[in-house]
Amino acid sequence: MTEQEIRQLVNKQRTWFFTGATLSVSYRIQALNKLKACILRHEKEIREALSRDLGKSAFEGYMCETGLVLSEITYMLKHIRRFAREMVVPTPLAQFHSRSYQKPSPYGVVLVMSPWNYPFLLAMEPLVDAMAAGNTVIVKPSAYSPCTSEIILTLIKECFEEKEAAVVTGGRAENTCLLRQHFDYIFFTGSQAVGREAMRQAAAHLTPVTLELGGKSPCVVERTANLRLAARRIVFGKFLNCGQTCVAPDYIYCDESVKDELIRELKKQIRKQFGKHPLKNKNYGKIINEKHFDRLNALIDPSKVVSGGASDRQTLQIEPTIMDGVAFSDAVMQEEIFGPLLPVLAYESFDAAIRKINSLPHPLALYVFTSDRHAAKKITARCSFGGGCINDTIIHLATSEMGFGGFGESGMGAYHGKAGFETFSHKKSIVDKKTWLDLPMRYQPYRKLYGGLVRFFLR
């Protein structure tokens, strides 16, 4: 799409939004039902697209992408009327007689920019939340996952007119053209570098943004942890989608007294979950492209590999890999890994671990495995992070009852369920003042008598 075509598309959506058609809750429900039916009709094509782009199995594709989108639609359909209601709030005595309320209102034209690692979920779920809130939406999926981008384009075209929701495909040029336009809200999921650019461009129009970024999410294993269960859940969370998950445990930070036993359990779990030869496991996916495949291989220090390490350039696969004896100064600890490499570092004391984590950029997620409830409360209270789990990994993002989002360098804003509806809504604060009474004390000329009344009302 050219810049002129993109500008025309934005203008078409804004014109439609100003008709007020999207304000109707019935209209929004109809749109969500239409989208749900369309996803169910094209479930096979979605599954095949995810397999071609990322090697995802049918089970993983549904569990982590299609199923979660359908779940979000179902949740919105169940709660949308309540979310969209005006909320009456108490009115101070000074404003007698009035009715004060907050009115959730859509922003207008929303841009959703999604990444390649969960290409269906991270494009469609923000779309669902934005449309439930009454916005029009332009979705820009990643160029790195072209098969999924194509099925998203098909779905949106089948369900909606361009003035309601549309897809812009392409690469960096289209991203740049989109970010130059005046949107009413921008929702971006991706890297910190591109997130900074999205925020910079949004500032030109003072457009509010939600940034879902990433970072090096620590997985702390305290000495009282159930190591067998911890290893099982860490292996699941880390190597799901070949580690290409923004909330995957980026590294393990464990008590030095349990490190060796934990590594033994991790090795057992990798073999149990992925088999003796993971690269031959039909349910084990692949790295998105050669660029990221080469980047990940460059982070592997063969002298520190204690499990895995093999790769296949032809299939773009890298084995689940554990690295021991890693220091914070090593190359693998200088950037978000975003792949199936799991460095293990040790700490001498739990307090020292907390201090170290707090000295690093704020992560998107933090995980702690412990049987000590005091330790769990301590680390979750004292460390700054987007969200996380105690004695599990990644599952905190799979509920519509909690918002999911980053903090500091890992992002800003949240979505999922009610939080998603609120993200794409502006709450207008309104006072409905009655006309049958008009207290004179606020008007000039001010009288001494009124001073005491003002003090009484405003205390």
TORFI-997195 format. One line per 5 residues: number of its first residue (from 0); their letters; for each residue x, y, z of N, C-alpha, C. Coordinates in steps of 0.1 Angstrom, whole numbers. Each point is the difference from the previous one (the first is absolute). Example, Ala and Ser with C-alpha at 12.3 -4.5 7.8 and 13.67 -1.06 7.14 Angstrom:
! TORFI-997195
0) as) 132/-57/78/-9/12/0/9/12/0  -4/11/-7/9/11/0/-8/11/8 $
This chain:
! TORFI-997195
0) mteqe) 8/-12/0/-8/12/0/9/13/0  -4/9/-8/7/13/0/-4/9/12  8/10/3/-4/9/11/-13/7/-3  -3/3/-12/-13/7/-3/-11/-10/3  1/-13/-4/-10/-10/2/-2/-2/15 $
5) irqlv) 10/0/7/-1/-2/15/-7/12/6  4/12/-4/-7/12/5/-15/0/-3  -3/-4/-12/-14/-1/-4/-8/-10/8  7/-11/4/-6/-11/8/-3/6/14  10/7/6/-2/6/13/-12/10/0 $
10) nkqrt) 0/8/-11/-11/10/-1/-14/-7/-1  0/-11/-8/-12/-7/-2/-6/-6/13  10/-5/8/-4/-5/13/-5/11/10  7/11/-1/-4/11/9/-13/6/-3  -3/1/-13/-13/4/-5/-11/-9/5 $
15) wfftg) 2/-13/-1/-9/-10/5/-2/1/15  11/2/7/-1/1/15/-9/12/4  2/11/-7/-8/12/3/-14/-1/-3  -5/-11/-7/-14/-2/-2/-7/-4/13  8/-6/9/-5/-5/13/-5/-14/-1 $
20) atlsv) 2/-7/-11/-5/-13/-2/7/-10/10  12/2/3/7/-10/9/-3/2/15  -7/11/3/-4/2/14/-10/-10/5  -8/-5/-9/-10/-10/4/6/-13/5  -4/-4/11/5/-13/6/-5/-12/-9 $
25) syriq) -12/1/-5/-5/-10/-9/9/-2/-12  4/12/-6/9/-1/-11/13/-7/3  5/3/12/13/-6/4/-2/-15/2  -11/-4/6/-2/-15/2/-2/-7/-13  -7/6/-9/-1/-6/-14/13/-1/-6 $
30) alnkl) 9/10/1/13/-1/-6/9/-12/6  -1/-1/13/8/-11/7/-6/-13/-4  -13/-2/-1/-6/-13/-4/4/-3/-14  0/10/-8/4/-3/-14/15/-4/-1  9/6/8/14/-4/0/2/-14/6 $
35) kacil) -7/-3/10/1/-13/6/-4/-11/-10  -11/2/-6/-5/-10/-10/10/-2/-11  6/11/-4/10/0/-11/13/-7/4  4/2/12/12/-7/5/-3/-15/0  -11/-4/5/-4/-14/1/-1/-7/-14 $
40) rheke) -4/8/-10/-1/-5/-14/14/-2/-6  9/9/4/14/-1/-6/10/-6/10  -4/-8/9/9/-5/10/11/-8/-6  -3/-8/-10/10/-8/-7/10/8/-6  -4/11/-8/10/8/-6/9/8/10 $
45) ireal) -6/4/11/8/6/10/11/-9/6  -4/-13/2/9/-10/5/11/-2/-10  -3/-1/-13/10/-2/-10/9/11/-1  -5/12/1/9/12/-1/10/1/11  -5/-3/12/9/0/12/11/-11/-1 $
50) srdlg) -4/-11/-6/10/-11/-3/10/4/-10  -4/7/-11/10/4/-10/9/11/5  -5/10/8/8/11/5/9/-4/11  -5/-8/10/8/-3/12/1/-15/3  -5/-8/-8/1/-15/3/-9/-4/12 $
55) ksafe) -10/8/3/-8/-3/11/-9/-12/-2  -1/-9/9/-9/-12/-1/-15/5/1  -9/-8/-4/-14/3/1/-4/3/14  5/-8/10/-4/2/14/6/13/5  12/3/-2/6/12/5/-6/12/-7 $
60) gymce) -3/-1/-13/-6/11/-7/-14/4/6  -7/-10/3/-14/3/6/2/4/15  8/-7/8/2/4/14/5/14/2  9/4/-9/7/13/3/-4/11/-9  -8/-3/-10/-4/11/-9/-15/0/-3 $
65) tglvl) -5/-9/-8/-14/0/-4/-10/-1/11  3/-9/9/-8/-3/12/-1/13/9  11/6/2/0/12/9/-8/12/-7  1/1/-13/-8/11/-7/-15/-3/2  -4/-13/-2/-14/-4/1/-4/3/15 $
70) seity) 8/-4/9/-3/2/14/-2/15/3  8/9/-6/-1/14/3/-13/6/-6  -4/-5/-12/-13/4/-6/-11/-4/9  0/-13/5/-11/-5/8/-1/8/13  12/4/6/0/8/12/-6/14/-3 $
75) mlkhi) 4/6/-11/-6/13/-3/-15/0/-3  -4/-11/-7/-15/-1/-2/-8/-1/13  6/-7/9/-6/-2/13/-1/13/8  10/8/0/1/12/9/-1/13/-7  -1/1/-13/1/13/-7/-11/10/5 $
80) rrfar) -12/-5/2/-10/10/4/3/6/13  5/-8/10/4/6/13/12/9/-2  10/-4/-8/11/9/-1/-3/13/-6  -10/0/-9/-3/13/-8/-10/9/8  -5/-5/11/-9/9/8/6/12/6 $
85) emvvp) -8/10/1/4/12/8/1/-4/15  10/5/7/2/-4/14/-2/13/8  -11/0/8/-3/11/9/10/0/12  5/12/3/9/2/11/-6/10/10  4/0/13/-5/10/9/3/14/-4 $
90) tplaq) -10/9/3/2/14/-3/2/7/13  10/9/0/2/8/13/-11/9/3  -2/3/13/-11/9/4/0/14/-7  12/4/-3/2/13/-7/-7/1/-13  -2/-12/-6/-6/-1/-14/-15/-4/1 $
95) fhsrs) -6/1/12/-14/-3/1/-9/10/-9  -9/-4/-7/-5/-14/-2/5/-4/-14  9/-11/-1/5/-4/-13/2/-15/0  2/-5/-12/3/-15/-2/14/0/-6  9/-7/6/14/-1/-6/2/-15/-5 $
100) yqkps) 6/-1/-12/2/-13/-5/11/-1/-10  6/-12/-2/10/-2/-10/-5/-8/-11  3/5/-12/-6/-6/-12/11/-6/-9  1/-13/-1/11/-6/-8/-3/3/-15  10/6/-7/-2/4/-14/12/-5/-8 $
105) pygvv) -2/-4/-12/11/-5/-9/9/12/-3  12/-3/-3/9/11/-4/-2/4/-15  -3/-9/-9/-2/3/-14/7/-10/-9  10/5/-7/7/-9/-9/13/-5/7  1/-13/1/10/-7/7/10/-7/-10 $
110) lvmsp) 13/1/3/10/-8/-7/5/-11/9  -1/-13/-5/6/-11/7/12/-6/-8  12/1/5/12/-5/-6/4/-13/7  0/-11/-7/3/-13/7/13/-6/-5  5/-9/9/13/-6/-4/-2/-14/-6 $
115) wnypf) 12/-7/-2/-1/-13/-8/0/-12/9  3/1/13/2/-12/8/-14/-7/4  -10/8/2/-14/-5/2/-8/8/-10  1/-2/-13/-5/9/-10/-15/1/0  -7/-10/3/-15/0/0/-5/6/13 $
120) llame) 5/-5/11/-5/5/13/2/15/2  13/4/-3/3/14/4/-4/10/-10  -6/-4/-11/-7/9/-9/-15/0/3  -6/-12/2/-14/-1/1/-6/4/14  8/-3/11/-6/3/13/-1/15/3 $
125) plvda) 10/8/-4/-2/15/1/-11/5/-9  -2/-6/-11/-10/3/-9/-14/-2/7  -1/-12/6/-13/-3/7/-3/10/11  11/3/8/-2/10/11/-4/14/-5  7/4/-11/-2/13/-6/-14/1/-6 $
130) maagn) -5/-10/-7/-13/1/-6/-11/-2/11  3/-8/10/-10/-1/11/-2/14/7  11/8/0/-1/13/6/-6/11/-9  -3/-4/-13/-7/9/-9/9/7/-10  12/-4/-2/10/7/-9/-1/-7/-14 $
135) tvivk) 5/8/-10/4/-6/-12/15/-4/1  4/-10/-8/14/-5/2/7/-3/-13  13/4/-1/9/-4/-10/10/-9/6  2/-12/-5/9/-10/5/12/-1/-10  12/1/6/12/-1/-8/8/-13/5 $
140) psays) -2/-11/-6/7/-12/5/15/0/-5  8/-9/6/14/0/-4/2/-6/-14  10/5/-6/5/-5/-13/7/-13/1  5/-3/12/8/-12/3/-9/-13/0  -13/2/2/-10/-11/0/-10/1/-11 $
145) pctse) 4/-1/-12/-9/4/-12/-12/-9/-1  1/-13/3/-11/-9/-1/-12/4/9  4/3/13/-10/4/9/-5/14/-3  8/9/-5/-5/13/-4/-10/-1/-11  2/-10/-9/-9/-2/-11/-14/-5/5 $
150) iiltl) 0/-9/10/-13/-5/5/-7/11/8  8/8/7/-6/11/8/-7/10/-10  7/3/-11/-6/8/-11/-13/-5/-5  0/-13/-2/-12/-7/-5/-12/1/9  3/-3/13/-10/1/11/-6/14/1 $
155) ikecf) 8/10/0/-5/13/2/-8/5/-12  5/-3/-12/-8/3/-12/-13/-6/0  -1/-13/4/-12/-8/0/-10/6/10  5/5/11/-9/4/11/-4/15/-1  9/8/-4/-3/15/2/3/7/-13 $
160) eekea) -6/12/-1/3/10/-10/13/7/4  7/5/-9/13/8/3/-3/11/10  -11/6/-1/-3/11/9/-1/-4/15  -3/-14/2/-1/-5/14/13/-6/5  6/-8/-8/13/-7/4/7/-3/-13 $
165) avvtg) 13/1/0/8/-3/-13/14/-5/4  6/-6/-9/14/-5/2/9/7/-10  12/4/4/10/5/-9/12/-9/2  3/-7/-11/12/-9/0/12/7/-5  12/-6/1/12/6/-5/10/0/11 $
170) graen) 11/8/-3/11/0/9/3/14/6  13/3/1/4/12/7/-6/13/-7  -1/0/-13/-6/12/-7/-14/3/5  -8/-11/0/-14/2/4/-1/3/15  9/-5/8/0/3/15/2/15/1 $
175) tcllr) 10/5/-7/4/15/0/-12/8/-4  -6/-4/-11/-12/8/-5/-11/1/10  -3/-12/6/-11/-1/10/3/9/12  12/0/5/4/8/12/0/15/-3  0/4/-12/0/14/-4/-15/5/1 $
180) qhfdy) -9/-9/0/-14/4/0/-5/4/14  -11/8/0/-6/4/12/-10/-11/5  4/-9/9/-9/-9/6/-5/5/13  -11/-5/6/-5/4/13/6/-9/11  5/-12/-4/7/-8/10/9/-10/-8 $
185) ifftg) 11/-3/5/10/-9/-6/3/-11/10  -2/-13/-4/3/-11/8/11/-8/-7  12/-1/6/12/-6/-6/5/-11/8  3/-11/-7/7/-12/7/12/-3/-8  12/0/6/12/-3/-7/12/3/8 $
190) sqavg) 11/4/-7/13/2/6/0/14/7  9/2/9/2/13/6/4/11/-10  9/-4/-9/5/9/-10/-11/6/-9  -9/-9/-5/-11/5/-8/-10/7/8  -2/-5/13/-9/6/9/3/15/3 $
195) reamr) 13/3/1/4/13/2/-3/9/-12  1/-6/-12/-3/8/-12/-15/2/-1  -8/-10/4/-14/2/-1/-5/11/10  6/0/12/-3/10/10/4/14/-5  12/1/-6/5/13/-5/-10/5/-11 $
200) qaaah) -4/-8/-9/-9/4/-11/-14/4/6  -4/-8/10/-13/3/6/0/14/7  12/4/5/1/12/8/-3/12/-9  2/-1/-14/-2/11/-9/-15/4/0  -9/-10/3/-14/3/0/-6/-1/14 $
205) ltpvt) 9/-2/10/-4/-2/14/-10/-12/1  3/-10/-7/-8/-12/0/4/-9/11  -10/-4/8/3/-10/11/4/-14/-6  9/-7/8/5/-12/-5/0/-11/11  -2/-12/-5/4/-12/9/11/-7/-7 $
210) lelgg) 11/-2/8/12/-7/-5/1/-13/7  -1/-11/-7/3/-14/5/14/-4/-5  10/1/8/14/-2/-5/5/-14/6  11/1/6/6/-13/5/11/3/10  10/-8/-1/11/2/10/5/-14/5 $
215) kspcv) 9/1/9/6/-13/5/-7/-4/13  -10/-8/-1/-9/-4/11/7/-11/8  3/3/13/7/-10/8/-9/-11/6  5/-11/1/-7/-11/7/9/-4/12  -5/4/12/8/-2/12/-5/-13/7 $
220) verta) 10/-8/2/-3/-13/7/7/1/14  -9/1/10/5/1/14/3/-14/5  8/0/11/5/-14/5/-11/-9/5  -12/5/3/-10/-9/5/-10/-5/-11  3/4/-12/-9/-4/-12/-1/-15/-2 $
225) nlrla) -11/-4/-5/-2/-14/-5/7/0/-13  12/-6/0/9/1/-13/-6/-8/-11  -6/-11/2/-5/-8/-11/-12/7/-7  -9/6/9/-11/7/-6/5/13/-7  9/7/7/6/12/-6/6/-2/-14 $
230) arriv) 8/-11/-1/6/-3/-13/-11/-3/-10  -10/-7/3/-11/-4/-9/-6/13/-6  -4/9/9/-7/12/-4/9/10/-6  13/1/3/9/8/-6/3/-4/-15  2/-13/-1/2/-5/-14/-12/2/-9 $
235) fgkfl) -12/-1/5/-12/3/-8/0/15/-4  2/9/10/-1/14/-3/11/5/-8  12/-5/2/12/5/-8/0/-5/-14  -3/-12/-3/1/-6/-13/-13/0/-8  -11/5/5/-12/1/-7/3/10/-12 $
240) ncgqt) -4/-4/-12/2/9/-12/15/2/-2  8/-10/4/15/1/-1/6/12/7  -6/3/11/5/11/8/-4/14/-5  -7/1/-11/-4/12/-7/-13/6/6  1/2/14/-11/5/7/4/11/9 $
245) cvapd) -7/12/-1/5/12/7/1/-2/15  -8/-9/6/0/-2/14/7/-14/4  7/-5/-9/7/-13/3/11/4/11  3/-10/9/11/2/9/13/2/-8  6/12/1/12/2/-8/12/-7/6 $
250) yiycd) 1/0/13/11/-7/6/-4/-5/14  7/-10/5/-3/-5/14/10/6/9  -5/5/11/9/6/11/-3/-8/12  8/-10/4/-3/-9/11/10/1/11  -5/-5/12/9/-2/11/11/-9/-3 $
255) esvkd) 13/3/3/11/-8/-4/-1/-14/6  -7/-1/11/0/-14/6/-9/-9/-7  -9/4/-9/-9/-9/-8/3/0/-15  10/7/-4/2/2/-14/3/-13/-7  9/-8/5/3/-13/-7/-12/-9/-1 $
260) elire) -7/-1/11/-12/-9/0/-10/5/-10  -2/14/0/-10/6/-10/4/-3/-14  13/1/-3/4/-3/-14/-3/-14/-4  2/-9/10/-3/-15/-3/-14/-2/-3  -9/7/8/-14/-1/-3/-4/7/-13 $
265) lkkqi) 6/11/-3/-3/6/-13/3/-9/-12  12/-7/1/3/-9/-11/-10/-11/-1  -4/-5/11/-10/-11/0/-13/5/-7  -4/12/4/-13/5/-6/1/3/-15  11/5/-4/2/2/-15/-2/-13/-7 $
270) rkqfg) 7/-10/5/-1/-13/-7/-14/-6/1  -7/2/12/-13/-5/1/-10/7/-8  1/14/-2/-10/7/-7/3/1/-15  13/-1/-4/3/2/-14/7/-13/-7  3/-10/9/6/-12/-5/15/1/-1 $
275) khplk) 6/-11/-3/15/-1/-1/6/8/-11  -8/2/-11/4/8/-11/-10/11/-3  0/11/7/-10/10/-1/-2/5/-15  11/1/-8/-1/5/-13/-8/-9/-9  -3/-12/4/-8/-10/-7/-14/0/5 $
280) nknyg) -3/7/10/-13/1/6/-9/8/-8  -11/-6/-6/-9/7/-9/-7/12/7  -1/0/13/-7/10/7/9/11/5  13/-1/-3/10/11/4/1/9/-12  -2/13/2/0/10/-10/13/4/-6 $
285) kiine) 1/12/-6/12/5/-6/2/14/3  12/5/-3/3/14/2/-6/7/-13  -4/13/2/-8/6/-10/7/2/-13  14/4/0/7/2/-12/15/-2/2  8/1/-11/14/-2/1/7/10/9 $
290) khfdr) -5/13/-1/6/10/8/0/-3/15  -11/-4/5/-1/-3/14/7/-13/3  -1/-10/-9/8/-12/2/14/2/2  6/9/-9/15/3/1/2/8/13  -9/9/4/2/8/12/1/-9/12 $
295) lnali) -9/-10/1/-1/-9/11/12/-9/1  4/-5/-11/12/-9/0/13/8/4  0/13/-3/12/8/4/0/2/16  -12/-2/6/0/2/15/4/-13/7  1/-11/-7/3/-13/7/15/-1/2 $
300) dpskv) 4/-1/12/15/-3/4/1/-15/2  6/-7/-10/1/-15/1/7/-5/13  9/8/5/7/-4/13/-10/0/12  -12/7/-1/-9/1/11/-13/-8/-2  -1/-7/-12/-12/-8/-3/1/-13/8 $
305) vsgga) -10/-3/8/-1/-12/7/-12/-9/-5  -8/5/-9/-10/-8/-6/-5/7/-13  -2/-8/-11/-4/5/-12/12/7/-8  -4/11/-7/11/8/-7/0/-3/-15  -6/-11/-4/0/-3/-15/-10/8/-7 $
310) sdrqt) 2/2/-13/-10/7/-8/0/-5/-14  -10/3/-8/-1/-4/-14/-4/12/-8  9/5/-8/-3/12/-7/-10/-2/-11  -1/-12/-5/-10/-3/-11/-15/2/6  -2/-5/12/-13/1/6/-2/12/9 $
315) lqiep) 11/7/2/0/12/9/-4/-4/15  6/-11/4/-3/-5/14/12/0/8  -1/3/13/10/-1/10/-5/-8/12  8/-9/4/-4/-9/11/-3/9/13  -9/-5/9/0/6/13/13/-1/7 $
320) timdg) 6/12/3/14/0/4/1/6/14  8/-6/9/3/5/13/14/4/1  3/11/5/14/5/2/3/2/15  11/-5/5/3/1/14/13/8/1  3/6/12/12/8/2/-1/13/-7 $
325) vafsd) -12/5/-2/-2/13/-7/1/11/10  6/11/-5/1/13/8/-8/10/-7  -4/10/8/-8/11/-5/7/8/-11  13/-1/-1/8/7/-10/1/-8/-14  -5/-12/0/0/-9/-12/-9/6/-11 $
330) avmqe) 3/-3/-13/-8/5/-11/-15/-4/1  -2/-12/5/-14/-5/1/-8/8/10  7/7/9/-8/8/10/0/15/-4  4/4/-12/0/14/-4/-13/4/-7  -8/-10/-4/-12/4/-8/-11/-11/3 $
335) eifgp) -12/3/-3/-11/-9/2/3/-12/-10  0/-12/5/4/-12/-8/-10/-3/-11  -13/-1/4/-11/-3/-10/3/-12/-8  4/-11/7/3/-12/-7/3/-11/10  2/-12/-4/1/-12/9/13/-2/7 $
340) llpvl) 6/11/5/12/0/8/-3/4/14  4/-8/10/-3/2/14/13/1/8  5/12/3/12/2/9/-4/-2/14  9/-6/8/-3/-2/14/11/7/8  -4/9/9/9/8/8/-4/-3/15 $
345) ayesf) 10/1/9/-2/-3/14/2/13/9  -8/0/11/2/11/9/4/-6/14  6/8/8/4/-4/14/-11/2/10  -7/11/-1/-11/2/9/-12/6/-7  -12/-3/5/-12/5/-6/-1/15/-1 $
350) daair) 4/7/10/1/15/0/9/5/-11  11/-7/-2/10/4/-10/-7/-1/-14  -8/-11/-2/-6/-2/-12/-10/11/-3  -8/4/10/-9/11/-2/7/13/-4  11/3/7/7/12/-3/5/-1/-14 $
355) kinsl) 5/-11/-5/5/-1/-14/-11/2/-10  -11/-6/2/-11/1/-9/-5/15/-1  0/6/12/-4/14/0/10/10/-7  13/-5/-1/10/8/-7/-1/-1/-15  -8/-9/-5/-2/-2/-14/-12/7/-6 $
360) phpla) -2/2/-13/-12/5/-5/-12/-8/4  -12/7/2/-12/-7/5/-4/-10/-10  -2/-13/4/-4/-10/-9/-15/-1/-2  -5/-6/-11/-14/-1/-3/-6/-10/10  8/-10/4/-6/-11/9/11/-3/10 $
365) lyvft) -5/-6/12/9/-5/10/-6/-13/5  8/-10/2/-5/-13/5/8/-4/12  -7/-5/10/8/-5/12/-6/-14/4  9/-9/2/-3/-13/5/5/-2/14  -10/-2/9/4/0/14/-11/-7/8 $
370) sdrha) 3/-6/11/-10/-5/10/-1/9/12  7/11/0/1/10/10/-9/12/-4  -12/1/6/-9/10/-3/5/14/3  9/1/10/6/13/3/9/4/-11  8/-9/-5/9/3/-11/-8/4/-13 $
375) akkit) -11/-7/-2/-8/4/-12/-6/14/1  -5/3/12/-5/14/3/11/10/-1  12/-3/5/11/10/0/4/3/-14  2/-10/-9/5/3/-13/-10/7/-9  -13/-4/1/-10/6/-8/-3/14/5 $
380) arcsf) 2/3/13/-2/14/4/12/9/-3  12/-5/1/12/9/-1/5/1/-14  -3/-9/-9/5/1/-14/-11/6/-9  5/8/-10/-10/6/-9/0/-8/-13  -12/-3/-4/-2/-8/-13/-14/1/-4 $
385) gggci) -3/-5/-12/-13/2/-6/-11/-10/7  3/-12/0/-8/-10/6/8/-13/2  -6/-10/5/7/-13/2/-7/-10/7  7/-10/5/-6/-12/7/9/-4/12  -7/-6/10/7/-7/11/-2/-15/-3 $
390) ndtii) 11/-7/-2/0/-14/-2/-6/-4/-13  1/9/-10/-4/-4/-14/6/10/-9  -2/-1/-13/5/9/-10/-11/3/-11  0/12/-5/-8/6/-11/-15/-1/1  -6/-8/9/-14/-2/0/-8/13/5 $
395) hlats) 7/10/5/-7/12/5/-6/8/-12  5/-3/-12/-6/8/-11/-12/-7/-7  -3/-12/6/-11/-8/-7/-13/2/7  -2/11/7/-13/2/7/-6/14/-4  -13/0/-3/-6/13/-4/-4/8/12 $
400) emgfg) 2/-6/12/-4/7/13/12/9/5  11/-1/-6/12/9/4/6/6/-12  3/13/1/7/7/-10/14/-5/-2  5/0/-12/14/-4/-3/7/11/-6  12/4/5/8/11/-5/13/1/6 $
405) gfges) 8/9/-5/14/2/4/1/12/10  13/3/3/3/10/10/14/5/-3  1/14/-1/13/5/-2/5/-4/-14  12/-5/-1/6/-4/-13/-8/-11/-7  -8/-7/7/-8/-11/-6/-13/4/-5 $
410) gmgay) -4/13/1/-12/4/-6/-8/9/9  -12/3/-5/-10/8/8/-14/-3/-5  -9/0/10/-14/-3/-3/-2/-15/1  -13/-4/-1/-3/-14/1/-13/-3/-8  -2/-13/-2/-12/-4/-7/-4/-14/5 $
415) hgkag) -11/-6/-6/-6/-13/4/-13/4/7  -11/-5/-4/-12/1/7/-4/14/3  -4/3/12/-5/13/4/11/10/-2  13/-4/3/11/9/-2/2/4/-14  -3/-9/-9/1/3/-14/-11/10/-5 $
420) fetfs) -12/-3/5/-11/10/-3/3/14/5  6/0/12/3/13/6/12/7/-7  9/-8/-5/11/6/-8/-4/7/-12  -10/-5/-7/-5/6/-12/-12/9/2  -2/4/13/-11/9/3/5/12/8 $
425) hkksi) -6/11/-3/3/12/9/-13/2/9  3/1/13/-11/3/9/-3/15/1  -11/4/-5/-4/14/1/-6/2/13  5/10/8/-6/3/13/-10/12/-2  -12/-3/3/-11/9/-3/-9/3/13 $
430) vdkkt) -3/13/2/-9/4/10/-13/6/-7  -11/-6/4/-13/4/-5/-7/9/10  1/13/-1/-4/9/10/-15/4/-3  -8/-1/11/-14/4/-2/-2/15/0  -11/4/-6/-2/14/-3/-9/7/10 $
435) wldlp) -7/-8/9/-9/6/9/6/6/12  13/-2/2/7/7/12/14/5/-5  3/12/4/12/6/-4/6/8/11  9/-6/8/5/7/12/9/12/-4  -2/12/6/6/12/-5/15/2/5 $
440) mryqp) 4/-9/9/13/3/7/12/0/-9  0/-7/-11/12/-1/-9/1/12/-9  -10/8/-1/0/11/-9/5/13/7  7/8/-8/4/14/5/-12/9/-1  -1/10/9/10/4/10/0/-10/12 $
445) yrkly) 11/-4/5/1/-9/11/-4/7/13  -7/-6/9/-5/6/12/6/-8/12  2/8/10/7/-6/12/-9/-12/6  -13/2/-1/-9/-11/5/3/-13/-7  3/1/-13/2/-13/-7/13/-7/3 $
450) gglvr) 10/7/6/12/-6/3/-1/-12/9  -8/1/11/-2/-11/9/-7/-12/-7  -10/3/-9/-7/-11/-7/10/-7/-9  8/7/-7/10/-6/-9/9/-9/7  5/5/12/9/-9/8/-8/-13/5 $
455) fflr) -12/2/3/-8/-12/5/-2/-10/-11  -3/5/-12/-3/-9/-12/13/-7/-4  12/7/0/12/-6/-6/9/-7/10  -4/-1/12/8/-8/10/-1/-14/-3 $
